[in-house]
Amino acid sequence: MAIIVNLDVMMAKRKKGLTELAGEVDITLANLSILKNNKAKAVRFSTLESICKALDCQPGDILEYVPDEEKESEGVL
């Protein structure tokens, strides 16, 4: 997948832990962990909106497009 989730980076910048963010966003710890670890296949706009509100950021701070060729050369795949 060419979309990378940089949720862990924003959480570190805002000094928020998984449990704290899950409580603020009203999402299960398991689902937030799936998103944070780049294992999610989809995310609802309402969830993305809540995350952005809690972390005081923009969706582009969390989601990044990386072409598949770049991922292969960086060893991400």
C-alpha positions in Angstrom: 0.0 0.0 0.0 1.3 3.4 -0.9 -0.2 5.3 2.1 2.0 5.4 5.2 0.5 6.2 8.6 2.8 8.4 10.6 0.6 8.4 13.7 3.5 7.3 15.9 5.5 10.4 14.8 2.7 12.8 15.7 2.1 11.1 19.0 5.7 11.5 19.9 5.7 15.1 18.9 2.7 15.8 21.1 3.9 13.5 23.9 0.7 11.5 23.9 0.6 7.8 24.6 -1.6 5.2 23.0 -3.9 4.8 26.0 -4.4 8.6 26.4 -5.1 9.1 22.7 -7.5 6.2 22.5 -9.5 7.7 25.3 -9.6 11.1 23.7 -10.6 9.7 20.3 -13.0 7.1 21.7 -11.4 4.3 19.8 -10.3 0.9 21.2 -6.7 0.5 22.1 -6.4 -2.4 19.7 -7.8 -0.4 16.7 -5.6 2.6 17.4 -2.6 0.2 17.7 -3.5 -1.3 14.3 -3.6 2.2 12.8 -0.4 3.3 14.5 1.5 0.3 13.3 0.5 0.8 9.7 -1.6 -2.3 9.6 -5.0 -0.6 8.9 -6.6 -1.0 5.5 -9.0 1.9 6.0 -9.8 4.8 8.4 -13.1 6.6 8.8 -13.0 10.4 8.2 -14.7 10.8 11.6 -11.8 8.9 13.3 -9.2 10.9 11.4 -10.9 14.1 12.4 -10.9 13.1 16.0 -7.3 12.1 15.9 -6.4 15.4 14.2 -8.3 17.3 16.9 -6.7 15.4 19.8 -3.2 15.9 18.3 -3.8 19.4 17.0 -2.6 18.5 13.5 -3.7 18.1 9.9 -4.5 14.8 8.1 -1.4 15.3 6.0 0.7 15.2 9.2 -0.5 11.7 9.8 -1.0 10.3 6.3 1.7 10.2 3.6 1.7 8.9 0.1 4.8 7.0 -0.9 4.9 5.4 -4.4 5.5 1.7 -4.3 8.8 2.0 -6.2 10.2 4.3 -3.4 9.0 1.9 -0.7 10.9 -1.0 -2.4 14.1 1.0 -2.6 13.8 2.1 1.0 13.2 -1.5 2.1 9.7 -0.7 3.5 8.0 -3.6 1.7 
